[in-house]
Amino acid sequence: MKTLRDVKVGCAATAAKLHGEGAVKRRIMDMGITKGVSIYVRKVAPLGDPIEVTVRGYELSLRKADAEMIEVE
């Protein structure tokens, strides 16, 4: 299983499945990350947290733990 955390800077991936449950999953979906959406990894902080991505035309910062809940293809 490949997660958003595994995607290299400058590469894009397609969200395949969201893991997690309840409020955490709802928050990720509210940010625009749903099944089938393209996610482009722009930057990763020096220590790996947070990750800056582009989703649906806007920039978003995700914590490492949240990125690991997003399975990509």
PyMOL Python script that loads the backbone (N, CA, C, O; Angstrom):
from pymol import cmd

cmd.read_pdbstr("""\
ATOM      1  N   MET A   1       0.848  -1.190   0.000  1.00  0.00           N
ATOM      2  CA  MET A   1       0.000   0.000   0.000  1.00  0.00           C
ATOM      3  C   MET A   1       0.885   1.241   0.000  1.00  0.00           C
ATOM      4  O   MET A   1       1.736   1.413   0.873  1.00  0.00           O
ATOM      5  N   LYS A   2       0.674   2.097  -0.984  1.00  0.00           N
ATOM      6  CA  LYS A   2       1.439   3.338  -1.094  1.00  0.00           C
ATOM      7  C   LYS A   2       0.570   4.491  -0.573  1.00  0.00           C
ATOM      8  O   LYS A   2      -0.594   4.622  -0.950  1.00  0.00           O
ATOM      9  N   THR A   3       1.151   5.318   0.292  1.00  0.00           N
ATOM     10  CA  THR A   3       0.406   6.444   0.843  1.00  0.00           C
ATOM     11  C   THR A   3       0.962   7.756   0.296  1.00  0.00           C
ATOM     12  O   THR A   3       2.008   7.773  -0.353  1.00  0.00           O
ATOM     13  N   LEU A   4       0.267   8.836   0.558  1.00  0.00           N
ATOM     14  CA  LEU A   4       0.726  10.159   0.120  1.00  0.00           C
ATOM     15  C   LEU A   4       2.083  10.479   0.715  1.00  0.00           C
ATOM     16  O   LEU A   4       2.853  11.234   0.122  1.00  0.00           O
ATOM     17  N   ARG A   5       2.386   9.926   1.864  1.00  0.00           N
ATOM     18  CA  ARG A   5       3.684  10.132   2.521  1.00  0.00           C
ATOM     19  C   ARG A   5       4.830   9.604   1.658  1.00  0.00           C
ATOM     20  O   ARG A   5       5.947  10.113   1.756  1.00  0.00           O
ATOM     21  N   ASP A   6       4.584   8.605   0.822  1.00  0.00           N
ATOM     22  CA  ASP A   6       5.616   7.973  -0.009  1.00  0.00           C
ATOM     23  C   ASP A   6       5.866   8.698  -1.326  1.00  0.00           C
ATOM     24  O   ASP A   6       6.852   8.408  -2.003  1.00  0.00           O
ATOM     25  N   VAL A   7       5.008   9.623  -1.700  1.00  0.00           N
ATOM     26  CA  VAL A   7       5.137  10.325  -2.977  1.00  0.00           C
ATOM     27  C   VAL A   7       6.263  11.355  -2.871  1.00  0.00           C
ATOM     28  O   VAL A   7       6.327  12.117  -1.905  1.00  0.00           O
ATOM     29  N   LYS A   8       7.139  11.373  -3.859  1.00  0.00           N
ATOM     30  CA  LYS A   8       8.288  12.282  -3.854  1.00  0.00           C
ATOM     31  C   LYS A   8       7.875  13.701  -4.234  1.00  0.00           C
ATOM     32  O   LYS A   8       6.849  13.910  -4.882  1.00  0.00           O
ATOM     33  N   VAL A   9       8.687  14.670  -3.822  1.00  0.00           N
ATOM     34  CA  VAL A   9       8.444  16.074  -4.155  1.00  0.00           C
ATOM     35  C   VAL A   9       8.500  16.238  -5.671  1.00  0.00           C
ATOM     36  O   VAL A   9       9.398  15.708  -6.325  1.00  0.00           O
ATOM     37  N   GLY A  10       7.532  16.975  -6.228  1.00  0.00           N
ATOM     38  CA  GLY A  10       7.487  17.201  -7.665  1.00  0.00           C
ATOM     39  C   GLY A  10       6.675  16.155  -8.413  1.00  0.00           C
ATOM     40  O   GLY A  10       6.544  16.234  -9.635  1.00  0.00           O
ATOM     41  N   CYS A  11       6.137  15.195  -7.712  1.00  0.00           N
ATOM     42  CA  CYS A  11       5.342  14.138  -8.343  1.00  0.00           C
ATOM     43  C   CYS A  11       3.872  14.283  -7.941  1.00  0.00           C
ATOM     44  O   CYS A  11       3.538  14.880  -6.918  1.00  0.00           O
ATOM     45  N   ALA A  12       3.019  13.720  -8.775  1.00  0.00           N
ATOM     46  CA  ALA A  12       1.582  13.744  -8.494  1.00  0.00           C
ATOM     47  C   ALA A  12       1.090  12.320  -8.308  1.00  0.00           C
ATOM     48  O   ALA A  12       1.690  11.372  -8.814  1.00  0.00           O
ATOM     49  N   ALA A  13      -0.006  12.178  -7.579  1.00  0.00           N
ATOM     50  CA  ALA A  13      -0.623  10.875  -7.361  1.00  0.00           C
ATOM     51  C   ALA A  13      -2.136  11.071  -7.306  1.00  0.00           C
ATOM     52  O   ALA A  13      -2.624  12.186  -7.122  1.00  0.00           O
ATOM     53  N   THR A  14      -2.858   9.983  -7.466  1.00  0.00           N
ATOM     54  CA  THR A  14      -4.318  10.021  -7.400  1.00  0.00           C
ATOM     55  C   THR A  14      -4.767   9.339  -6.120  1.00  0.00           C
ATOM     56  O   THR A  14      -4.341   8.224  -5.817  1.00  0.00           O
ATOM     57  N   ALA A  15      -5.627  10.011  -5.373  1.00  0.00           N
ATOM     58  CA  ALA A  15      -6.136   9.432  -4.128  1.00  0.00           C
ATOM     59  C   ALA A  15      -6.996   8.217  -4.447  1.00  0.00           C
ATOM     60  O   ALA A  15      -7.919   8.307  -5.258  1.00  0.00           O
ATOM     61  N   ALA A  16      -6.703   7.083  -3.818  1.00  0.00           N
ATOM     62  CA  ALA A  16      -7.439   5.852  -4.067  1.00  0.00           C
ATOM     63  C   ALA A  16      -8.395   5.529  -2.920  1.00  0.00           C
ATOM     64  O   ALA A  16      -9.515   5.068  -3.143  1.00  0.00           O
ATOM     65  N   LYS A  17      -7.938   5.778  -1.683  1.00  0.00           N
ATOM     66  CA  LYS A  17      -8.762   5.428  -0.525  1.00  0.00           C
ATOM     67  C   LYS A  17      -8.318   6.261   0.670  1.00  0.00           C
ATOM     68  O   LYS A  17      -7.131   6.547   0.833  1.00  0.00           O
ATOM     69  N   LEU A  18      -9.278   6.648   1.501  1.00  0.00           N
ATOM     70  CA  LEU A  18      -8.976   7.364   2.735  1.00  0.00           C
ATOM     71  C   LEU A  18      -9.130   6.413   3.912  1.00  0.00           C
ATOM     72  O   LEU A  18     -10.174   5.784   4.082  1.00  0.00           O
ATOM     73  N   HIS A  19      -8.088   6.316   4.717  1.00  0.00           N
ATOM     74  CA  HIS A  19      -8.152   5.497   5.927  1.00  0.00           C
ATOM     75  C   HIS A  19      -8.487   6.425   7.087  1.00  0.00           C
ATOM     76  O   HIS A  19      -8.656   7.629   6.892  1.00  0.00           O
ATOM     77  N   GLY A  20      -8.581   5.888   8.260  1.00  0.00           N
ATOM     78  CA  GLY A  20      -8.976   6.708   9.402  1.00  0.00           C
ATOM     79  C   GLY A  20     -10.480   6.660   9.537  1.00  0.00           C
ATOM     80  O   GLY A  20     -11.180   6.098   8.696  1.00  0.00           O
ATOM     81  N   GLU A  21     -10.965   7.257  10.606  1.00  0.00           N
ATOM     82  CA  GLU A  21     -12.402   7.201  10.828  1.00  0.00           C
ATOM     83  C   GLU A  21     -12.892   8.444  11.534  1.00  0.00           C
ATOM     84  O   GLU A  21     -12.112   9.195  12.120  1.00  0.00           O
ATOM     85  N   GLY A  22     -14.177   8.649  11.471  1.00  0.00           N
ATOM     86  CA  GLY A  22     -14.815   9.740  12.189  1.00  0.00           C
ATOM     87  C   GLY A  22     -14.363  11.123  11.766  1.00  0.00           C
ATOM     88  O   GLY A  22     -14.289  11.432  10.577  1.00  0.00           O
ATOM     89  N   ALA A  23     -14.061  11.951  12.756  1.00  0.00           N
ATOM     90  CA  ALA A  23     -13.738  13.358  12.518  1.00  0.00           C
ATOM     91  C   ALA A  23     -12.484  13.547  11.677  1.00  0.00           C
ATOM     92  O   ALA A  23     -12.405  14.491  10.890  1.00  0.00           O
ATOM     93  N   VAL A  24     -11.501  12.661  11.834  1.00  0.00           N
ATOM     94  CA  VAL A  24     -10.248  12.792  11.073  1.00  0.00           C
ATOM     95  C   VAL A  24     -10.509  12.597   9.583  1.00  0.00           C
ATOM     96  O   VAL A  24     -10.055  13.392   8.760  1.00  0.00           O
ATOM     97  N   LYS A  25     -11.238  11.544   9.239  1.00  0.00           N
ATOM     98  CA  LYS A  25     -11.566  11.269   7.838  1.00  0.00           C
ATOM     99  C   LYS A  25     -12.429  12.399   7.258  1.00  0.00           C
ATOM    100  O   LYS A  25     -12.222  12.819   6.120  1.00  0.00           O
ATOM    101  N   ARG A  26     -13.377  12.879   8.032  1.00  0.00           N
ATOM    102  CA  ARG A  26     -14.260  13.975   7.603  1.00  0.00           C
ATOM    103  C   ARG A  26     -13.450  15.246   7.322  1.00  0.00           C
ATOM    104  O   ARG A  26     -13.715  15.952   6.349  1.00  0.00           O
ATOM    105  N   ARG A  27     -12.466  15.530   8.175  1.00  0.00           N
ATOM    106  CA  ARG A  27     -11.637  16.728   8.000  1.00  0.00           C
ATOM    107  C   ARG A  27     -10.818  16.638   6.710  1.00  0.00           C
ATOM    108  O   ARG A  27     -10.695  17.622   5.981  1.00  0.00           O
ATOM    109  N   ILE A  28     -10.261  15.462   6.430  1.00  0.00           N
ATOM    110  CA  ILE A  28      -9.489  15.275   5.197  1.00  0.00           C
ATOM    111  C   ILE A  28     -10.397  15.467   3.978  1.00  0.00           C
ATOM    112  O   ILE A  28      -9.999  16.101   3.001  1.00  0.00           O
ATOM    113  N   MET A  29     -11.605  14.923   4.036  1.00  0.00           N
ATOM    114  CA  MET A  29     -12.542  15.079   2.924  1.00  0.00           C
ATOM    115  C   MET A  29     -12.983  16.540   2.769  1.00  0.00           C
ATOM    116  O   MET A  29     -13.167  17.019   1.650  1.00  0.00           O
ATOM    117  N   ASP A  30     -13.151  17.239   3.883  1.00  0.00           N
ATOM    118  CA  ASP A  30     -13.534  18.661   3.837  1.00  0.00           C
ATOM    119  C   ASP A  30     -12.453  19.516   3.186  1.00  0.00           C
ATOM    120  O   ASP A  30     -12.745  20.580   2.639  1.00  0.00           O
ATOM    121  N   MET A  31     -11.201  19.052   3.244  1.00  0.00           N
ATOM    122  CA  MET A  31     -10.095  19.787   2.612  1.00  0.00           C
ATOM    123  C   MET A  31     -10.055  19.553   1.096  1.00  0.00           C
ATOM    124  O   MET A  31      -9.227  20.143   0.402  1.00  0.00           O
ATOM    125  N   GLY A  32     -10.934  18.707   0.589  1.00  0.00           N
ATOM    126  CA  GLY A  32     -10.995  18.468  -0.848  1.00  0.00           C
ATOM    127  C   GLY A  32     -10.308  17.199  -1.299  1.00  0.00           C
ATOM    128  O   GLY A  32     -10.236  16.928  -2.497  1.00  0.00           O
ATOM    129  N   ILE A  33      -9.803  16.419  -0.364  1.00  0.00           N
ATOM    130  CA  ILE A  33      -9.123  15.179  -0.733  1.00  0.00           C
ATOM    131  C   ILE A  33     -10.147  14.047  -0.680  1.00  0.00           C
ATOM    132  O   ILE A  33     -10.510  13.557   0.390  1.00  0.00           O
ATOM    133  N   THR A  34     -10.597  13.650  -1.862  1.00  0.00           N
ATOM    134  CA  THR A  34     -11.563  12.568  -1.991  1.00  0.00           C
ATOM    135  C   THR A  34     -11.038  11.563  -3.013  1.00  0.00           C
ATOM    136  O   THR A  34     -10.058  11.834  -3.707  1.00  0.00           O
ATOM    137  N   LYS A  35     -11.681  10.419  -3.104  1.00  0.00           N
ATOM    138  CA  LYS A  35     -11.254   9.371  -4.033  1.00  0.00           C
ATOM    139  C   LYS A  35     -11.228   9.906  -5.465  1.00  0.00           C
ATOM    140  O   LYS A  35     -12.187  10.528  -5.921  1.00  0.00           O
ATOM    141  N   GLY A  36     -10.119   9.656  -6.169  1.00  0.00           N
ATOM    142  CA  GLY A  36      -9.995  10.031  -7.572  1.00  0.00           C
ATOM    143  C   GLY A  36      -9.390  11.403  -7.824  1.00  0.00           C
ATOM    144  O   GLY A  36      -9.118  11.740  -8.976  1.00  0.00           O
ATOM    145  N   VAL A  37      -9.170  12.207  -6.787  1.00  0.00           N
ATOM    146  CA  VAL A  37      -8.621  13.547  -6.978  1.00  0.00           C
ATOM    147  C   VAL A  37      -7.092  13.469  -7.127  1.00  0.00           C
ATOM    148  O   VAL A  37      -6.435  12.646  -6.489  1.00  0.00           O
ATOM    149  N   SER A  38      -6.551  14.335  -7.974  1.00  0.00           N
ATOM    150  CA  SER A  38      -5.107  14.385  -8.188  1.00  0.00           C
ATOM    151  C   SER A  38      -4.458  15.252  -7.113  1.00  0.00           C
ATOM    152  O   SER A  38      -4.939  16.344  -6.810  1.00  0.00           O
ATOM    153  N   ILE A  39      -3.362  14.758  -6.541  1.00  0.00           N
ATOM    154  CA  ILE A  39      -2.637  15.473  -5.487  1.00  0.00           C
ATOM    155  C   ILE A  39      -1.188  15.624  -5.935  1.00  0.00           C
ATOM    156  O   ILE A  39      -0.513  14.637  -6.227  1.00  0.00           O
ATOM    157  N   TYR A  40      -0.713  16.876  -5.987  1.00  0.00           N
ATOM    158  CA  TYR A  40       0.664  17.173  -6.401  1.00  0.00           C
ATOM    159  C   TYR A  40       1.466  17.570  -5.163  1.00  0.00           C
ATOM    160  O   TYR A  40       1.074  18.487  -4.441  1.00  0.00           O
ATOM    161  N   VAL A  41       2.581  16.889  -4.913  1.00  0.00           N
ATOM    162  CA  VAL A  41       3.414  17.189  -3.744  1.00  0.00           C
ATOM    163  C   VAL A  41       4.390  18.303  -4.114  1.00  0.00           C
ATOM    164  O   VAL A  41       5.276  18.106  -4.947  1.00  0.00           O
ATOM    165  N   ARG A  42       4.227  19.477  -3.494  1.00  0.00           N
ATOM    166  CA  ARG A  42       5.049  20.650  -3.787  1.00  0.00           C
ATOM    167  C   ARG A  42       6.332  20.702  -2.961  1.00  0.00           C
ATOM    168  O   ARG A  42       7.420  20.893  -3.504  1.00  0.00           O
ATOM    169  N   LYS A  43       6.200  20.534  -1.660  1.00  0.00           N
ATOM    170  CA  LYS A  43       7.353  20.648  -0.764  1.00  0.00           C
ATOM    171  C   LYS A  43       7.166  19.730   0.437  1.00  0.00           C
ATOM    172  O   LYS A  43       6.049  19.363   0.804  1.00  0.00           O
ATOM    173  N   VAL A  44       8.296  19.374   1.033  1.00  0.00           N
ATOM    174  CA  VAL A  44       8.275  18.653   2.302  1.00  0.00           C
ATOM    175  C   VAL A  44       9.243  19.385   3.225  1.00  0.00           C
ATOM    176  O   VAL A  44      10.370  19.683   2.831  1.00  0.00           O
ATOM    177  N   ALA A  45       8.814  19.672   4.436  1.00  0.00           N
ATOM    178  CA  ALA A  45       9.660  20.365   5.403  1.00  0.00           C
ATOM    179  C   ALA A  45      10.906  19.513   5.693  1.00  0.00           C
ATOM    180  O   ALA A  45      10.880  18.296   5.509  1.00  0.00           O
ATOM    181  N   PRO A  46      11.994  20.151   6.146  1.00  0.00           N
ATOM    182  CA  PRO A  46      13.248  19.422   6.387  1.00  0.00           C
ATOM    183  C   PRO A  46      13.113  18.176   7.267  1.00  0.00           C
ATOM    184  O   PRO A  46      13.792  17.179   7.024  1.00  0.00           O
ATOM    185  N   LEU A  47      12.273  18.217   8.254  1.00  0.00           N
ATOM    186  CA  LEU A  47      12.096  17.044   9.116  1.00  0.00           C
ATOM    187  C   LEU A  47      10.931  16.164   8.665  1.00  0.00           C
ATOM    188  O   LEU A  47      10.563  15.213   9.354  1.00  0.00           O
ATOM    189  N   GLY A  48      10.354  16.481   7.510  1.00  0.00           N
ATOM    190  CA  GLY A  48       9.295  15.646   6.945  1.00  0.00           C
ATOM    191  C   GLY A  48       7.886  16.018   7.377  1.00  0.00           C
ATOM    192  O   GLY A  48       6.926  15.366   6.966  1.00  0.00           O
ATOM    193  N   ASP A  49       7.742  17.045   8.190  1.00  0.00           N
ATOM    194  CA  ASP A  49       6.420  17.418   8.692  1.00  0.00           C
ATOM    195  C   ASP A  49       6.329  18.933   8.757  1.00  0.00           C
ATOM    196  O   ASP A  49       7.120  19.511   9.503  1.00  0.00           O
ATOM    197  N   PRO A  50       5.465  19.625   8.067  1.00  0.00           N
ATOM    198  CA  PRO A  50       4.361  19.124   7.247  1.00  0.00           C
ATOM    199  C   PRO A  50       4.757  18.922   5.782  1.00  0.00           C
ATOM    200  O   PRO A  50       5.889  19.181   5.375  1.00  0.00           O
ATOM    201  N   ILE A  51       3.785  18.454   5.016  1.00  0.00           N
ATOM    202  CA  ILE A  51       3.935  18.256   3.576  1.00  0.00           C
ATOM    203  C   ILE A  51       3.023  19.266   2.897  1.00  0.00           C
ATOM    204  O   ILE A  51       1.853  19.386   3.260  1.00  0.00           O
ATOM    205  N   GLU A  52       3.550  19.997   1.911  1.00  0.00           N
ATOM    206  CA  GLU A  52       2.718  20.960   1.182  1.00  0.00           C
ATOM    207  C   GLU A  52       2.306  20.347  -0.146  1.00  0.00           C
ATOM    208  O   GLU A  52       3.151  19.916  -0.931  1.00  0.00           O
ATOM    209  N   VAL A  53       0.995  20.311  -0.391  1.00  0.00           N
ATOM    210  CA  VAL A  53       0.456  19.711  -1.607  1.00  0.00           C
ATOM    211  C   VAL A  53      -0.480  20.689  -2.310  1.00  0.00           C
ATOM    212  O   VAL A  53      -0.962  21.650  -1.710  1.00  0.00           O
ATOM    213  N   THR A  54      -0.726  20.426  -3.592  1.00  0.00           N
ATOM    214  CA  THR A  54      -1.720  21.183  -4.341  1.00  0.00           C
ATOM    215  C   THR A  54      -2.863  20.226  -4.663  1.00  0.00           C
ATOM    216  O   THR A  54      -2.663  19.168  -5.258  1.00  0.00           O
ATOM    217  N   VAL A  55      -4.077  20.628  -4.250  1.00  0.00           N
ATOM    218  CA  VAL A  55      -5.285  19.823  -4.460  1.00  0.00           C
ATOM    219  C   VAL A  55      -6.364  20.742  -5.000  1.00  0.00           C
ATOM    220  O   VAL A  55      -6.645  21.784  -4.407  1.00  0.00           O
ATOM    221  N   ARG A  56      -6.971  20.368  -6.116  1.00  0.00           N
ATOM    222  CA  ARG A  56      -8.078  21.146  -6.698  1.00  0.00           C
ATOM    223  C   ARG A  56      -7.735  22.627  -6.882  1.00  0.00           C
ATOM    224  O   ARG A  56      -8.597  23.493  -6.727  1.00  0.00           O
ATOM    225  N   GLY A  57      -6.475  22.912  -7.212  1.00  0.00           N
ATOM    226  CA  GLY A  57      -6.081  24.282  -7.517  1.00  0.00           C
ATOM    227  C   GLY A  57      -5.689  25.131  -6.321  1.00  0.00           C
ATOM    228  O   GLY A  57      -5.444  26.326  -6.488  1.00  0.00           O
ATOM    229  N   TYR A  58      -5.619  24.570  -5.132  1.00  0.00           N
ATOM    230  CA  TYR A  58      -5.158  25.360  -3.993  1.00  0.00           C
ATOM    231  C   TYR A  58      -4.097  24.592  -3.214  1.00  0.00           C
ATOM    232  O   TYR A  58      -3.999  23.368  -3.308  1.00  0.00           O
ATOM    233  N   GLU A  59      -3.300  25.339  -2.439  1.00  0.00           N
ATOM    234  CA  GLU A  59      -2.214  24.745  -1.677  1.00  0.00           C
ATOM    235  C   GLU A  59      -2.686  24.383  -0.279  1.00  0.00           C
ATOM    236  O   GLU A  59      -3.477  25.100   0.334  1.00  0.00           O
ATOM    237  N   LEU A  60      -2.191  23.267   0.207  1.00  0.00           N
ATOM    238  CA  LEU A  60      -2.634  22.723   1.472  1.00  0.00           C
ATOM    239  C   LEU A  60      -1.434  22.109   2.187  1.00  0.00           C
ATOM    240  O   LEU A  60      -0.604  21.453   1.557  1.00  0.00           O
ATOM    241  N   SER A  61      -1.339  22.316   3.484  1.00  0.00           N
ATOM    242  CA  SER A  61      -0.294  21.676   4.283  1.00  0.00           C
ATOM    243  C   SER A  61      -0.921  20.562   5.107  1.00  0.00           C
ATOM    244  O   SER A  61      -1.938  20.755   5.773  1.00  0.00           O
ATOM    245  N   LEU A  62      -0.297  19.395   5.047  1.00  0.00           N
ATOM    246  CA  LEU A  62      -0.796  18.220   5.769  1.00  0.00           C
ATOM    247  C   LEU A  62       0.258  17.715   6.739  1.00  0.00           C
ATOM    248  O   LEU A  62       1.451  17.742   6.440  1.00  0.00           O
ATOM    249  N   ARG A  63      -0.180  17.259   7.887  1.00  0.00           N
ATOM    250  CA  ARG A  63       0.747  16.611   8.812  1.00  0.00           C
ATOM    251  C   ARG A  63       1.106  15.235   8.260  1.00  0.00           C
ATOM    252  O   ARG A  63       0.358  14.641   7.483  1.00  0.00           O
ATOM    253  N   LYS A  64       2.263  14.748   8.681  1.00  0.00           N
ATOM    254  CA  LYS A  64       2.734  13.436   8.244  1.00  0.00           C
ATOM    255  C   LYS A  64       1.701  12.350   8.568  1.00  0.00           C
ATOM    256  O   LYS A  64       1.444  11.469   7.748  1.00  0.00           O
ATOM    257  N   ALA A  65       1.121  12.419   9.749  1.00  0.00           N
ATOM    258  CA  ALA A  65       0.134  11.405  10.164  1.00  0.00           C
ATOM    259  C   ALA A  65      -1.101  11.424   9.260  1.00  0.00           C
ATOM    260  O   ALA A  65      -1.659  10.372   8.947  1.00  0.00           O
ATOM    261  N   ASP A  66      -1.528  12.630   8.839  1.00  0.00           N
ATOM    262  CA  ASP A  66      -2.680  12.723   7.939  1.00  0.00           C
ATOM    263  C   ASP A  66      -2.329  12.193   6.550  1.00  0.00           C
ATOM    264  O   ASP A  66      -3.147  11.530   5.912  1.00  0.00           O
ATOM    265  N   ALA A  67      -1.119  12.483   6.083  1.00  0.00           N
ATOM    266  CA  ALA A  67      -0.675  12.019   4.762  1.00  0.00           C
ATOM    267  C   ALA A  67      -0.622  10.488   4.705  1.00  0.00           C
ATOM    268  O   ALA A  67      -0.857   9.894   3.653  1.00  0.00           O
ATOM    269  N   GLU A  68      -0.316   9.863   5.825  1.00  0.00           N
ATOM    270  CA  GLU A  68      -0.237   8.395   5.865  1.00  0.00           C
ATOM    271  C   GLU A  68      -1.623   7.748   5.801  1.00  0.00           C
ATOM    272  O   GLU A  68      -1.731   6.548   5.548  1.00  0.00           O
ATOM    273  N   MET A  69      -2.675   8.523   6.025  1.00  0.00           N
ATOM    274  CA  MET A  69      -4.042   7.993   5.950  1.00  0.00           C
ATOM    275  C   MET A  69      -4.599   8.039   4.537  1.00  0.00           C
ATOM    276  O   MET A  69      -5.682   7.512   4.285  1.00  0.00           O
ATOM    277  N   ILE A  70      -3.868   8.666   3.601  1.00  0.00           N
ATOM    278  CA  ILE A  70      -4.352   8.812   2.235  1.00  0.00           C
ATOM    279  C   ILE A  70      -3.621   7.819   1.342  1.00  0.00           C
ATOM    280  O   ILE A  70      -2.439   7.993   1.047  1.00  0.00           O
ATOM    281  N   GLU A  71      -4.324   6.786   0.916  1.00  0.00           N
ATOM    282  CA  GLU A  71      -3.746   5.780   0.026  1.00  0.00           C
ATOM    283  C   GLU A  71      -3.814   6.317  -1.401  1.00  0.00           C
ATOM    284  O   GLU A  71      -4.845   6.840  -1.822  1.00  0.00           O
ATOM    285  N   VAL A  72      -2.710   6.186  -2.145  1.00  0.00           N
ATOM    286  CA  VAL A  72      -2.660   6.718  -3.511  1.00  0.00           C
ATOM    287  C   VAL A  72      -2.319   5.615  -4.501  1.00  0.00           C
ATOM    288  O   VAL A  72      -1.848   4.538  -4.136  1.00  0.00           O
ATOM    289  N   GLU A  73      -2.581   5.931  -5.803  1.00  0.00           N
ATOM    290  CA  GLU A  73      -2.257   5.007  -6.890  1.00  0.00           C
ATOM    291  C   GLU A  73      -1.111   5.586  -7.678  1.00  0.00           C
ATOM    292  O   GLU A  73      -0.661   4.979  -8.650  1.00  0.00           O
TER     293      GLU A  73
END
""", "prot")
cmd.dss("prot")
cmd.show_as("cartoon", "prot")
cmd.util.cbc("prot")
cmd.orient("prot")
